[in-house]
Structures are given as structure tokens and as C-alpha cells.
């Protein structure tokens, strides 16, 4: 989870956050929700698609 939080911060999608393998917390602007969704979807597909 740490890599995802760091990537989200580096890409200015969330303002701050932290986490570990089983949990994460973060703060973000409401207008970045769609960016967050797209980023997580792409990250998942990159890891788990054939």
C-alpha cells in the first residue's frame, strides 16, 4: 500500500497520507475523486492483467 500512497502524493492526487500492507489513510480535495479512481484502476490493471 505504501507505494500507492506515495505515487498518489507524487502525482498530486492526494494531499497527504500513510499506510501499511493492511490499511491506509489519506486526505484529498473532493474534486480529485475521479483522478483517484482512474489512478487506482490503472494501477490495478498494470499489476493483475495478463
PDB file with SEQRES, HELIX, SHEET and CRYST1 records, atoms N, CA, C and O in Angstrom:
SEQRES   1 A   50  UNK UNK UNK UNK UNK UNK UNK UNK UNK UNK UNK UNK UNK          
SEQRES   2 A   50  UNK UNK UNK UNK UNK UNK UNK UNK UNK UNK UNK UNK UNK          
SEQRES   3 A   50  UNK UNK UNK UNK UNK UNK UNK UNK UNK UNK UNK UNK UNK          
SEQRES   4 A   50  UNK UNK UNK UNK UNK UNK UNK UNK UNK UNK UNK                  
HELIX    1 AA1 UNK A    2  UNK A   10  1                                   9    
HELIX    2 AA2 UNK A   30  UNK A   32  5                                   3    
HELIX    3 AA3 UNK A   33  UNK A   48  1                                  16    
SHEET    1 AA1 2 UNK A  16  UNK A  20  0                                        
SHEET    2 AA1 2 UNK A  23  UNK A  27 -1                                        
CRYST1    1.000    1.000    1.000  90.00  90.00  90.00 P 1           1          
ATOM      1  N   UNK A   1       0.822  -1.198   0.000  1.00  0.00           N  
ATOM      2  CA  UNK A   1       0.000   0.000   0.000  1.00  0.00           C  
ATOM      3  C   UNK A   1       0.863   1.257   0.000  1.00  0.00           C  
ATOM      4  O   UNK A   1       0.468   2.289  -0.543  1.00  0.00           O  
ATOM      5  N   UNK A   2       2.030   1.167   0.606  1.00  0.00           N  
ATOM      6  CA  UNK A   2       2.905   2.343   0.691  1.00  0.00           C  
ATOM      7  C   UNK A   2       3.234   2.917  -0.676  1.00  0.00           C  
ATOM      8  O   UNK A   2       3.249   4.135  -0.851  1.00  0.00           O  
ATOM      9  N   UNK A   3       3.502   2.036  -1.660  1.00  0.00           N  
ATOM     10  CA  UNK A   3       3.863   2.538  -2.996  1.00  0.00           C  
ATOM     11  C   UNK A   3       2.708   3.306  -3.616  1.00  0.00           C  
ATOM     12  O   UNK A   3       2.930   4.306  -4.299  1.00  0.00           O  
ATOM     13  N   UNK A   4       1.478   2.858  -3.392  1.00  0.00           N  
ATOM     14  CA  UNK A   4       0.317   3.531  -3.966  1.00  0.00           C  
ATOM     15  C   UNK A   4       0.126   4.912  -3.344  1.00  0.00           C  
ATOM     16  O   UNK A   4      -0.105   5.887  -4.060  1.00  0.00           O  
ATOM     17  N   UNK A   5       0.220   5.002  -2.039  1.00  0.00           N  
ATOM     18  CA  UNK A   5       0.084   6.296  -1.360  1.00  0.00           C  
ATOM     19  C   UNK A   5       1.161   7.257  -1.837  1.00  0.00           C  
ATOM     20  O   UNK A   5       0.870   8.418  -2.123  1.00  0.00           O  
ATOM     21  N   UNK A   6       2.409   6.787  -1.927  1.00  0.00           N  
ATOM     22  CA  UNK A   6       3.499   7.644  -2.398  1.00  0.00           C  
ATOM     23  C   UNK A   6       3.244   8.119  -3.823  1.00  0.00           C  
ATOM     24  O   UNK A   6       3.460   9.292  -4.128  1.00  0.00           O  
ATOM     25  N   UNK A   7       2.792   7.234  -4.692  1.00  0.00           N  
ATOM     26  CA  UNK A   7       2.501   7.605  -6.081  1.00  0.00           C  
ATOM     27  C   UNK A   7       1.374   8.627  -6.159  1.00  0.00           C  
ATOM     28  O   UNK A   7       1.429   9.558  -6.962  1.00  0.00           O  
ATOM     29  N   UNK A   8       0.352   8.453  -5.324  1.00  0.00           N  
ATOM     30  CA  UNK A   8      -0.759   9.407  -5.306  1.00  0.00           C  
ATOM     31  C   UNK A   8      -0.296  10.790  -4.849  1.00  0.00           C  
ATOM     32  O   UNK A   8      -0.730  11.803  -5.397  1.00  0.00           O  
ATOM     33  N   UNK A   9       0.574  10.833  -3.860  1.00  0.00           N  
ATOM     34  CA  UNK A   9       1.127  12.115  -3.397  1.00  0.00           C  
ATOM     35  C   UNK A   9       2.010  12.724  -4.487  1.00  0.00           C  
ATOM     36  O   UNK A   9       1.899  13.913  -4.787  1.00  0.00           O  
ATOM     37  N   UNK A  10       2.885  11.910  -5.076  1.00  0.00           N  
ATOM     38  CA  UNK A  10       3.788  12.401  -6.128  1.00  0.00           C  
ATOM     39  C   UNK A  10       3.033  12.945  -7.336  1.00  0.00           C  
ATOM     40  O   UNK A  10       3.521  13.846  -8.018  1.00  0.00           O  
ATOM     41  N   UNK A  11       1.845  12.402  -7.602  1.00  0.00           N  
ATOM     42  CA  UNK A  11       1.032  12.842  -8.738  1.00  0.00           C  
ATOM     43  C   UNK A  11      -0.014  13.887  -8.349  1.00  0.00           C  
ATOM     44  O   UNK A  11      -0.905  14.201  -9.138  1.00  0.00           O  
ATOM     45  N   UNK A  12       0.096  14.422  -7.138  1.00  0.00           N  
ATOM     46  CA  UNK A  12      -0.795  15.482  -6.638  1.00  0.00           C  
ATOM     47  C   UNK A  12      -2.272  15.103  -6.672  1.00  0.00           C  
ATOM     48  O   UNK A  12      -3.134  15.955  -6.887  1.00  0.00           O  
ATOM     49  N   UNK A  13      -2.555  13.828  -6.461  1.00  0.00           N  
ATOM     50  CA  UNK A  13      -3.943  13.374  -6.415  1.00  0.00           C  
ATOM     51  C   UNK A  13      -4.468  13.441  -4.982  1.00  0.00           C  
ATOM     52  O   UNK A  13      -5.628  13.784  -4.758  1.00  0.00           O  
ATOM     53  N   UNK A  14      -3.605  13.109  -4.009  1.00  0.00           N  
ATOM     54  CA  UNK A  14      -3.956  13.288  -2.598  1.00  0.00           C  
ATOM     55  C   UNK A  14      -2.986  14.281  -1.981  1.00  0.00           C  
ATOM     56  O   UNK A  14      -1.878  14.479  -2.480  1.00  0.00           O  
ATOM     57  N   UNK A  15      -3.415  14.902  -0.892  1.00  0.00           N  
ATOM     58  CA  UNK A  15      -2.591  15.907  -0.224  1.00  0.00           C  
ATOM     59  C   UNK A  15      -1.559  15.291   0.707  1.00  0.00           C  
ATOM     60  O   UNK A  15      -0.404  15.716   0.729  1.00  0.00           O  
ATOM     61  N   UNK A  16      -1.973  14.290   1.475  1.00  0.00           N  
ATOM     62  CA  UNK A  16      -1.058  13.598   2.380  1.00  0.00           C  
ATOM     63  C   UNK A  16      -1.665  12.264   2.739  1.00  0.00           C  
ATOM     64  O   UNK A  16      -2.870  12.057   2.597  1.00  0.00           O  
ATOM     65  N   UNK A  17      -0.829  11.365   3.204  1.00  0.00           N  
ATOM     66  CA  UNK A  17      -1.342  10.062   3.571  1.00  0.00           C  
ATOM     67  C   UNK A  17      -0.251   9.154   4.096  1.00  0.00           C  
ATOM     68  O   UNK A  17       0.933   9.494   4.090  1.00  0.00           O  
ATOM     69  N   UNK A  18      -0.676   8.007   4.542  1.00  0.00           N  
ATOM     70  CA  UNK A  18       0.243   6.998   5.045  1.00  0.00           C  
ATOM     71  C   UNK A  18      -0.472   5.673   5.124  1.00  0.00           C  
ATOM     72  O   UNK A  18      -1.697   5.605   5.024  1.00  0.00           O  
ATOM     73  N   UNK A  19       0.294   4.628   5.302  1.00  0.00           N  
ATOM     74  CA  UNK A  19      -0.353   3.330   5.391  1.00  0.00           C  
ATOM     75  C   UNK A  19       0.638   2.207   5.549  1.00  0.00           C  
ATOM     76  O   UNK A  19       1.847   2.411   5.656  1.00  0.00           O  
ATOM     77  N   UNK A  20       0.083   1.013   5.560  1.00  0.00           N  
ATOM     78  CA  UNK A  20       0.881  -0.208   5.601  1.00  0.00           C  
ATOM     79  C   UNK A  20       0.137  -1.248   4.790  1.00  0.00           C  
ATOM     80  O   UNK A  20      -0.861  -0.920   4.149  1.00  0.00           O  
ATOM     81  N   UNK A  21       0.588  -2.485   4.797  1.00  0.00           N  
ATOM     82  CA  UNK A  21       0.014  -3.508   3.924  1.00  0.00           C  
ATOM     83  C   UNK A  21      -1.481  -3.757   4.134  1.00  0.00           C  
ATOM     84  O   UNK A  21      -2.168  -4.195   3.211  1.00  0.00           O  
ATOM     85  N   UNK A  22      -1.981  -3.489   5.311  1.00  0.00           N  
ATOM     86  CA  UNK A  22      -3.376  -3.806   5.595  1.00  0.00           C  
ATOM     87  C   UNK A  22      -4.294  -2.590   5.723  1.00  0.00           C  
ATOM     88  O   UNK A  22      -5.505  -2.756   5.870  1.00  0.00           O  
ATOM     89  N   UNK A  23      -3.745  -1.367   5.672  1.00  0.00           N  
ATOM     90  CA  UNK A  23      -4.581  -0.181   5.837  1.00  0.00           C  
ATOM     91  C   UNK A  23      -3.881   1.050   5.296  1.00  0.00           C  
ATOM     92  O   UNK A  23      -2.658   1.081   5.156  1.00  0.00           O  
ATOM     93  N   UNK A  24      -4.675   2.055   4.998  1.00  0.00           N  
ATOM     94  CA  UNK A  24      -4.117   3.333   4.544  1.00  0.00           C  
ATOM     95  C   UNK A  24      -5.099   4.443   4.900  1.00  0.00           C  
ATOM     96  O   UNK A  24      -6.304   4.219   5.014  1.00  0.00           O  
ATOM     97  N   UNK A  25      -4.562   5.622   5.071  1.00  0.00           N  
ATOM     98  CA  UNK A  25      -5.389   6.801   5.307  1.00  0.00           C  
ATOM     99  C   UNK A  25      -4.811   7.948   4.513  1.00  0.00           C  
ATOM    100  O   UNK A  25      -3.600   8.013   4.299  1.00  0.00           O  
ATOM    101  N   UNK A  26      -5.669   8.858   4.073  1.00  0.00           N  
ATOM    102  CA  UNK A  26      -5.189   9.998   3.296  1.00  0.00           C  
ATOM    103  C   UNK A  26      -6.211  11.116   3.322  1.00  0.00           C  
ATOM    104  O   UNK A  26      -7.375  10.910   3.662  1.00  0.00           O  
ATOM    105  N   UNK A  27      -5.754  12.306   2.955  1.00  0.00           N  
ATOM    106  CA  UNK A  27      -6.645  13.446   2.754  1.00  0.00           C  
ATOM    107  C   UNK A  27      -6.477  13.908   1.322  1.00  0.00           C  
ATOM    108  O   UNK A  27      -5.399  13.822   0.734  1.00  0.00           O  
ATOM    109  N   UNK A  28      -7.585  14.402   0.779  1.00  0.00           N  
ATOM    110  CA  UNK A  28      -7.553  14.857  -0.614  1.00  0.00           C  
ATOM    111  C   UNK A  28      -8.658  15.875  -0.845  1.00  0.00           C  
ATOM    112  O   UNK A  28      -9.582  16.011  -0.043  1.00  0.00           O  
ATOM    113  N   UNK A  29      -8.543  16.575  -1.945  1.00  0.00           N  
ATOM    114  CA  UNK A  29      -9.592  17.510  -2.344  1.00  0.00           C  
ATOM    115  C   UNK A  29     -10.720  16.725  -3.009  1.00  0.00           C  
ATOM    116  O   UNK A  29     -10.481  15.767  -3.744  1.00  0.00           O  
ATOM    117  N   UNK A  30     -11.935  17.145  -2.741  1.00  0.00           N  
ATOM    118  CA  UNK A  30     -13.111  16.459  -3.263  1.00  0.00           C  
ATOM    119  C   UNK A  30     -13.102  16.363  -4.790  1.00  0.00           C  
ATOM    120  O   UNK A  30     -13.551  15.366  -5.354  1.00  0.00           O  
ATOM    121  N   UNK A  31     -12.593  17.394  -5.453  1.00  0.00           N  
ATOM    122  CA  UNK A  31     -12.612  17.399  -6.920  1.00  0.00           C  
ATOM    123  C   UNK A  31     -11.589  16.431  -7.530  1.00  0.00           C  
ATOM    124  O   UNK A  31     -11.543  16.296  -8.753  1.00  0.00           O  
ATOM    125  N   UNK A  32     -10.765  15.750  -6.713  1.00  0.00           N  
ATOM    126  CA  UNK A  32      -9.796  14.781  -7.229  1.00  0.00           C  
ATOM    127  C   UNK A  32     -10.288  13.336  -7.131  1.00  0.00           C  
ATOM    128  O   UNK A  32      -9.525  12.406  -7.389  1.00  0.00           O  
ATOM    129  N   UNK A  33     -11.542  13.143  -6.764  1.00  0.00           N  
ATOM    130  CA  UNK A  33     -12.058  11.785  -6.589  1.00  0.00           C  
ATOM    131  C   UNK A  33     -11.975  10.992  -7.892  1.00  0.00           C  
ATOM    132  O   UNK A  33     -11.565   9.832  -7.871  1.00  0.00           O  
ATOM    133  N   UNK A  34     -12.346  11.579  -9.005  1.00  0.00           N  
ATOM    134  CA  UNK A  34     -12.290  10.857 -10.283  1.00  0.00           C  
ATOM    135  C   UNK A  34     -10.839  10.542 -10.652  1.00  0.00           C  
ATOM    136  O   UNK A  34     -10.560   9.460 -11.169  1.00  0.00           O  
ATOM    137  N   UNK A  35      -9.911  11.470 -10.394  1.00  0.00           N  
ATOM    138  CA  UNK A  35      -8.490  11.195 -10.636  1.00  0.00           C  
ATOM    139  C   UNK A  35      -8.019  10.014  -9.794  1.00  0.00           C  
ATOM    140  O   UNK A  35      -7.281   9.155 -10.276  1.00  0.00           O  
ATOM    141  N   UNK A  36      -8.450   9.976  -8.535  1.00  0.00           N  
ATOM    142  CA  UNK A  36      -8.093   8.868  -7.651  1.00  0.00           C  
ATOM    143  C   UNK A  36      -8.618   7.548  -8.210  1.00  0.00           C  
ATOM    144  O   UNK A  36      -7.886   6.560  -8.271  1.00  0.00           O  
ATOM    145  N   UNK A  37      -9.867   7.533  -8.612  1.00  0.00           N  
ATOM    146  CA  UNK A  37     -10.459   6.322  -9.169  1.00  0.00           C  
ATOM    147  C   UNK A  37      -9.688   5.847 -10.400  1.00  0.00           C  
ATOM    148  O   UNK A  37      -9.341   4.670 -10.497  1.00  0.00           O  
ATOM    149  N   UNK A  38      -9.422   6.741 -11.327  1.00  0.00           N  
ATOM    150  CA  UNK A  38      -8.678   6.372 -12.542  1.00  0.00           C  
ATOM    151  C   UNK A  38      -7.286   5.847 -12.214  1.00  0.00           C  
ATOM    152  O   UNK A  38      -6.846   4.852 -12.790  1.00  0.00           O  
ATOM    153  N   UNK A  39      -6.603   6.500 -11.309  1.00  0.00           N  
ATOM    154  CA  UNK A  39      -5.241   6.105 -10.938  1.00  0.00           C  
ATOM    155  C   UNK A  39      -5.224   4.699 -10.343  1.00  0.00           C  
ATOM    156  O   UNK A  39      -4.382   3.877 -10.706  1.00  0.00           O  
ATOM    157  N   UNK A  40      -6.155   4.424  -9.428  1.00  0.00           N  
ATOM    158  CA  UNK A  40      -6.202   3.119  -8.782  1.00  0.00           C  
ATOM    159  C   UNK A  40      -6.579   2.029  -9.786  1.00  0.00           C  
ATOM    160  O   UNK A  40      -6.015   0.936  -9.754  1.00  0.00           O  
ATOM    161  N   UNK A  41      -7.523   2.322 -10.671  1.00  0.00           N  
ATOM    162  CA  UNK A  41      -7.905   1.344 -11.698  1.00  0.00           C  
ATOM    163  C   UNK A  41      -6.716   0.988 -12.587  1.00  0.00           C  
ATOM    164  O   UNK A  41      -6.473  -0.188 -12.862  1.00  0.00           O  
ATOM    165  N   UNK A  42      -5.974   2.004 -13.037  1.00  0.00           N  
ATOM    166  CA  UNK A  42      -4.800   1.760 -13.887  1.00  0.00           C  
ATOM    167  C   UNK A  42      -3.728   0.979 -13.137  1.00  0.00           C  
ATOM    168  O   UNK A  42      -3.118   0.068 -13.696  1.00  0.00           O  
ATOM    169  N   UNK A  43      -3.495   1.329 -11.878  1.00  0.00           N  
ATOM    170  CA  UNK A  43      -2.505   0.621 -11.064  1.00  0.00           C  
ATOM    171  C   UNK A  43      -2.889  -0.847 -10.913  1.00  0.00           C  
ATOM    172  O   UNK A  43      -2.033  -1.723 -11.031  1.00  0.00           O  
ATOM    173  N   UNK A  44      -4.153  -1.121 -10.657  1.00  0.00           N  
ATOM    174  CA  UNK A  44      -4.628  -2.497 -10.509  1.00  0.00           C  
ATOM    175  C   UNK A  44      -4.443  -3.272 -11.817  1.00  0.00           C  
ATOM    176  O   UNK A  44      -3.927  -4.389 -11.812  1.00  0.00           O  
ATOM    177  N   UNK A  45      -4.862  -2.679 -12.924  1.00  0.00           N  
ATOM    178  CA  UNK A  45      -4.746  -3.370 -14.212  1.00  0.00           C  
ATOM    179  C   UNK A  45      -3.297  -3.661 -14.570  1.00  0.00           C  
ATOM    180  O   UNK A  45      -2.986  -4.713 -15.127  1.00  0.00           O  
ATOM    181  N   UNK A  46      -2.419  -2.727 -14.249  1.00  0.00           N  
ATOM    182  CA  UNK A  46      -0.998  -2.911 -14.525  1.00  0.00           C  
ATOM    183  C   UNK A  46      -0.450  -4.130 -13.781  1.00  0.00           C  
ATOM    184  O   UNK A  46       0.383  -4.865 -14.310  1.00  0.00           O  
ATOM    185  N   UNK A  47      -0.920  -4.336 -12.562  1.00  0.00           N  
ATOM    186  CA  UNK A  47      -0.415  -5.423 -11.727  1.00  0.00           C  
ATOM    187  C   UNK A  47      -1.056  -6.766 -12.039  1.00  0.00           C  
ATOM    188  O   UNK A  47      -0.390  -7.798 -11.966  1.00  0.00           O  
ATOM    189  N   UNK A  48      -2.348  -6.770 -12.386  1.00  0.00           N  
ATOM    190  CA  UNK A  48      -3.081  -8.024 -12.428  1.00  0.00           C  
ATOM    191  C   UNK A  48      -3.611  -8.428 -13.801  1.00  0.00           C  
ATOM    192  O   UNK A  48      -4.308  -9.437 -13.909  1.00  0.00           O  
ATOM    193  N   UNK A  49      -3.305  -7.677 -14.842  1.00  0.00           N  
ATOM    194  CA  UNK A  49      -3.760  -8.102 -16.171  1.00  0.00           C  
ATOM    195  C   UNK A  49      -2.712  -9.013 -16.803  1.00  0.00           C  
ATOM    196  O   UNK A  49      -1.526  -8.936 -16.481  1.00  0.00           O  
ATOM    197  N   UNK A  50      -3.152  -9.842 -17.670  1.00  0.00           N  
ATOM    198  CA  UNK A  50      -2.242 -10.810 -18.338  1.00  0.00           C  
ATOM    199  C   UNK A  50      -1.339 -10.136 -19.303  1.00  0.00           C  
ATOM    200  O   UNK A  50      -0.519 -10.793 -19.945  1.00  0.00           O  
TER     201      UNK A  50                                                      
END                                                                             
